[in-house]
Amino acid sequence: MALFVTMAVCTWIVAMLAWLLLSKAARSSDAQKFKARLAGSTKRAGGGDNKKGPALIETEDHSTGRVVLRLLHRFDLIERLSILLEQAGLKWKVARIAHACLGLFLGSFCLVWYFSTDSIRGFAVIIAAALACTPVFYIIRKRNARLKKFEELFPDSLEFVARSMRAGHAFSVALEMLQKEFQEPLAGEFRRTFDEHNLGLPLDMALLKLSKRVPSLDVHFFVSAVLLQKRTGGNLAEILDKLAYVIRERFKLRGRIRAVSAHGRMTGIALSAIPAGVAALLFVVNRDYVGFFLSDPAGQMMAGMAIGLQAMGFLIIKKIIAIEV
């Protein structure tokens, strides 16, 4: 049974690598250029590096992993993962992420099950599940970092649009100028918004798609202000200046709240780290005493309940100190 599972995993990995090599070799250069343009990659003058931006057209490769895609579609996970990838700015495919998670689960389970002691084998499924979620955690981390950087650049971009409109430029022209004056990810998102509007999409729809790609409260305020001014009229430049001022004041208030709640965060980290530190110390000092929690079924149940309650307490503390502004 062990030999069969190992051979199945190796065969699956070899088949996936062979498919990737053959699919890359089969693509023509013209098709690559066309897809790169639609994907938001434009080559700089002088043969420099490619400058990547958000894609104009995103399509899922349905020729890969049809069984996996059917399972994800049954649980309504394809759209969620696609939105998460788009917000993280990654050009990955949903099927490949599912294959990566499945491969990590099978590989780590086999390693823990066949190359560890009997006391560790009971946790093989938990360890494999934790490692299988690594790609998703990485995507979430990239998404949060990208949104944070976008929010830092957003107030300056609003003031830039306001100054451009006072100088006589149209609102759409000001959006086009943003991609040249600011860094990623803000430049890429507004480049995509301008391209969508320039290709025929109404401005309100392009802005609504921007608010969907960037789930930030500040972006929702910006889109609402622009749409309201478009319907009722008014000085949009002055509105954007006031909105930038409000966003900066929210940043200041958020920093003050983080300073006040620092004691609560340190308390949560300390209360969560002390039991783990004591357990590690006991493993070094008296291994036989702690071995009860790994070898005996009652000890395994007690250890699992302790870890679950510890995680629940940490999440409760984190929820208490998480104050939205």
Legacy VTK file of the C-alpha trace (Angstrom):
# vtk DataFile Version 3.0
C-alpha trace
ASCII
DATASET POLYDATA
POINTS 325 float
0.000 0.000 0.000
2.816 2.387 0.867
4.621 1.635 -2.390
1.420 2.204 -4.377
0.746 5.601 -2.759
4.355 6.718 -3.281
4.293 5.645 -6.941
0.960 7.433 -7.481
2.296 10.686 -6.037
5.504 10.482 -8.103
3.535 9.725 -11.277
1.231 12.692 -10.672
4.184 15.056 -10.124
5.994 13.830 -13.250
2.816 14.163 -15.335
2.246 17.735 -14.156
5.856 18.737 -14.903
5.676 17.143 -18.361
2.420 18.958 -19.125
3.914 22.307 -18.071
6.968 21.839 -20.302
4.919 20.746 -23.322
2.376 23.550 -22.921
5.097 26.190 -22.780
6.856 24.754 -25.835
3.618 24.726 -27.865
2.902 28.436 -27.501
3.808 30.622 -30.425
5.537 33.985 -30.066
2.612 35.923 -31.571
0.158 34.372 -29.154
2.457 35.226 -26.258
2.621 38.885 -27.272
-1.142 39.069 -27.662
-1.778 37.451 -24.296
0.843 39.667 -22.671
-0.931 42.795 -23.951
-4.273 41.586 -22.638
-2.647 40.523 -19.387
-1.250 44.016 -18.819
2.420 43.422 -19.716
3.960 46.047 -21.969
7.564 46.020 -23.122
9.549 49.154 -22.436
11.434 51.002 -25.107
15.056 49.950 -25.592
14.454 46.287 -24.893
14.278 46.653 -21.133
12.315 44.597 -18.670
8.628 44.116 -19.025
6.360 46.341 -16.985
3.499 44.322 -15.631
0.106 45.660 -14.758
-3.368 44.277 -14.099
-4.851 42.272 -16.895
-7.588 43.587 -19.162
-8.914 40.099 -19.775
-8.563 37.277 -17.259
-9.424 33.760 -18.357
-9.144 30.484 -16.532
-7.383 27.586 -18.243
-10.206 25.042 -18.393
-8.030 22.499 -20.211
-6.071 21.941 -17.004
-7.457 20.174 -13.990
-11.036 19.744 -15.128
-11.837 17.404 -12.237
-10.378 19.868 -9.746
-12.287 22.764 -11.317
-15.536 20.813 -11.108
-14.976 20.166 -7.423
-14.148 23.831 -6.796
-17.190 24.908 -8.788
-19.412 22.624 -6.720
-18.256 24.361 -3.523
-18.346 27.862 -5.119
-14.616 28.388 -4.645
-13.518 29.308 -8.166
-14.838 32.864 -8.065
-13.541 33.454 -4.557
-10.053 32.250 -5.415
-10.073 34.247 -8.655
-10.987 37.456 -6.804
-8.340 36.714 -4.166
-5.668 36.221 -6.848
-6.726 39.388 -8.622
-6.548 41.405 -5.419
-3.121 39.929 -4.661
-1.839 40.868 -8.114
-0.743 37.308 -8.925
-1.026 35.757 -12.393
-1.714 32.278 -11.077
-4.461 29.904 -12.144
-7.048 28.474 -9.799
-6.442 24.898 -11.002
-2.715 25.171 -10.377
-3.296 26.425 -6.846
-5.588 23.455 -6.212
-2.940 21.089 -7.605
-0.272 22.703 -5.422
-2.415 22.320 -2.302
-3.213 18.705 -3.193
0.437 17.920 -3.888
1.575 19.464 -0.602
-1.082 17.513 1.283
-0.172 14.153 -0.277
3.582 14.708 -0.080
3.621 15.906 3.536
1.211 13.154 4.608
3.446 10.470 3.081
6.565 11.958 4.662
5.017 12.198 8.126
3.340 8.777 7.908
6.292 6.737 6.611
9.285 8.606 8.080
8.151 9.435 11.631
7.416 7.607 14.859
4.070 6.154 15.853
3.393 9.033 18.254
3.629 11.582 15.414
1.558 9.636 12.886
-1.650 10.561 14.681
-1.043 14.185 13.693
-0.189 13.376 10.053
-3.515 14.639 8.708
-3.322 17.883 10.731
0.262 18.576 9.622
-0.582 17.776 5.987
-3.670 20.018 6.063
-1.640 22.891 7.555
1.035 22.581 4.848
-1.612 22.287 2.128
-3.001 25.687 3.135
0.422 27.337 2.677
-0.281 28.640 -0.887
-3.575 30.186 0.245
-1.891 31.841 3.235
0.791 33.210 0.912
-1.861 34.663 -1.413
-3.688 36.279 1.501
-0.436 37.780 2.770
0.398 39.187 -0.669
-3.129 40.572 -0.944
-2.938 42.356 2.415
0.500 43.810 1.624
-0.675 45.004 -1.791
-3.807 46.647 -0.388
-1.779 48.327 2.357
0.630 49.802 -0.180
-2.301 50.942 -2.318
-3.888 52.726 0.645
-0.613 54.498 1.434
-0.403 55.926 -2.090
-4.105 56.669 -2.485
-4.325 60.103 -0.732
-1.466 61.485 -2.851
-3.164 60.191 -5.987
-6.414 61.973 -5.088
-4.576 65.262 -4.642
-2.793 64.667 -7.949
-6.134 64.165 -9.731
-7.505 67.319 -8.097
-4.494 69.391 -9.222
-4.724 67.964 -12.745
-8.392 68.917 -12.983
-7.634 72.445 -11.752
-4.992 72.662 -14.479
-7.682 71.990 -17.082
-7.386 68.250 -17.685
-10.422 65.998 -17.857
-11.017 63.390 -15.178
-10.236 60.490 -17.521
-6.986 62.180 -18.612
-6.015 62.600 -14.963
-6.551 58.857 -14.464
-4.245 58.184 -17.404
-1.567 60.423 -15.893
-1.686 58.532 -12.607
-0.089 55.444 -14.137
2.967 57.483 -15.150
3.463 59.369 -11.907
2.823 56.688 -9.271
4.164 53.257 -8.428
2.509 49.867 -8.372
-0.037 48.698 -7.374
-1.869 52.018 -7.663
-0.541 52.754 -11.161
-1.600 49.341 -12.452
-5.120 49.514 -11.062
-5.796 52.983 -12.500
-4.159 51.956 -15.775
-6.647 49.138 -16.028
-9.529 51.463 -15.153
-8.475 53.935 -17.846
-7.993 51.188 -20.458
-11.439 49.757 -19.733
-13.012 53.208 -20.099
-10.946 53.948 -23.200
-12.104 50.695 -24.820
-15.771 51.617 -24.446
-16.792 50.710 -20.907
-18.773 53.481 -19.176
-16.843 55.389 -16.549
-19.192 54.432 -13.724
-18.838 50.724 -14.555
-15.039 51.007 -14.730
-14.956 52.711 -11.333
-17.279 50.102 -9.826
-14.971 47.374 -11.086
-12.076 49.242 -9.460
-13.877 49.240 -6.122
-14.459 45.505 -6.505
-10.802 44.786 -7.272
-9.613 46.971 -4.378
-11.895 46.248 -1.391
-10.930 49.357 0.555
-13.289 51.765 2.284
-11.312 54.720 0.901
-11.764 53.501 -2.675
-15.498 53.073 -2.090
-15.651 56.683 -0.851
-13.778 57.839 -3.948
-16.048 55.946 -6.358
-19.188 57.150 -4.575
-17.969 60.760 -4.653
-17.178 60.637 -8.383
-20.490 58.980 -9.296
-22.467 61.410 -7.125
-20.694 64.417 -8.646
-21.372 63.053 -12.118
-25.114 62.954 -11.414
-25.570 66.097 -9.327
-22.647 68.299 -10.376
-20.219 70.233 -8.215
-16.514 70.873 -7.824
-14.908 67.432 -8.025
-11.402 68.762 -7.363
-12.488 70.232 -4.022
-14.276 66.989 -3.120
-11.145 64.944 -3.821
-8.997 67.304 -1.728
-11.341 66.942 1.239
-11.472 63.186 0.762
-7.657 62.985 0.792
-7.624 65.045 4.009
-10.173 62.699 5.639
-8.164 59.623 4.622
-4.974 61.050 6.139
-6.813 61.861 9.368
-8.066 58.274 9.465
-4.474 57.082 9.125
-3.453 59.252 12.085
-6.346 57.997 14.196
-5.533 54.399 13.248
-1.937 54.906 14.380
-3.073 56.296 17.729
-5.406 53.323 18.238
-2.571 50.899 17.455
-0.394 52.646 20.034
-3.122 52.427 22.683
-3.937 48.769 21.911
-0.262 47.693 21.841
-0.568 46.430 25.434
-3.435 44.138 24.430
-1.476 42.743 21.474
1.554 42.053 23.663
-0.693 40.343 26.218
-2.202 38.081 23.566
1.209 37.144 22.183
2.603 36.451 25.672
-0.371 34.337 26.764
-0.122 32.319 23.553
3.660 31.879 23.663
4.027 30.875 27.337
2.304 27.436 27.016
4.280 26.614 23.880
7.526 27.659 25.577
6.751 25.574 28.676
5.952 22.542 26.493
9.224 22.917 24.579
11.157 23.272 27.847
9.542 20.119 29.257
10.466 18.204 26.105
14.107 19.049 26.825
14.067 18.617 30.608
11.659 15.680 31.121
10.715 13.997 27.860
9.055 11.004 29.558
6.611 13.260 31.428
5.481 15.062 28.281
5.431 11.863 26.222
2.047 11.102 27.761
0.457 13.767 25.532
1.783 12.052 22.390
1.577 8.324 23.116
-1.604 7.965 25.180
-5.015 8.546 23.469
-6.289 10.503 26.467
-3.164 12.657 26.402
-3.596 13.335 22.682
-7.182 14.423 23.305
-6.087 16.715 26.132
-3.326 18.231 23.998
-5.740 18.821 21.120
-8.293 20.500 23.375
-5.581 22.662 24.955
-4.312 23.816 21.576
-7.873 24.537 20.404
-8.738 26.551 23.515
-5.434 28.438 23.298
-6.126 29.362 19.670
-9.679 30.416 20.581
-8.407 32.676 23.362
-5.861 34.284 21.022
-8.563 34.965 18.424
-10.852 36.482 21.076
-8.086 38.831 22.257
-7.290 39.759 18.659
-10.979 40.504 18.015
-11.198 42.729 21.096
-8.208 44.893 20.131
-9.162 45.090 16.430
-10.851 48.516 16.270
-12.022 49.612 12.836
-11.703 53.292 11.918
LINES 1 326
325 0 1 2 3 4 5 6 7 8 9 10 11 12 13 14 15 16 17 18 19 20 21 22 23 24 25 26 27 28 29 30 31 32 33 34 35 36 37 38 39 40 41 42 43 44 45 46 47 48 49 50 51 52 53 54 55 56 57 58 59 60 61 62 63 64 65 66 67 68 69 70 71 72 73 74 75 76 77 78 79 80 81 82 83 84 85 86 87 88 89 90 91 92 93 94 95 96 97 98 99 100 101 102 103 104 105 106 107 108 109 110 111 112 113 114 115 116 117 118 119 120 121 122 123 124 125 126 127 128 129 130 131 132 133 134 135 136 137 138 139 140 141 142 143 144 145 146 147 148 149 150 151 152 153 154 155 156 157 158 159 160 161 162 163 164 165 166 167 168 169 170 171 172 173 174 175 176 177 178 179 180 181 182 183 184 185 186 187 188 189 190 191 192 193 194 195 196 197 198 199 200 201 202 203 204 205 206 207 208 209 210 211 212 213 214 215 216 217 218 219 220 221 222 223 224 225 226 227 228 229 230 231 232 233 234 235 236 237 238 239 240 241 242 243 244 245 246 247 248 249 250 251 252 253 254 255 256 257 258 259 260 261 262 263 264 265 266 267 268 269 270 271 272 273 274 275 276 277 278 279 280 281 282 283 284 285 286 287 288 289 290 291 292 293 294 295 296 297 298 299 300 301 302 303 304 305 306 307 308 309 310 311 312 313 314 315 316 317 318 319 320 321 322 323 324
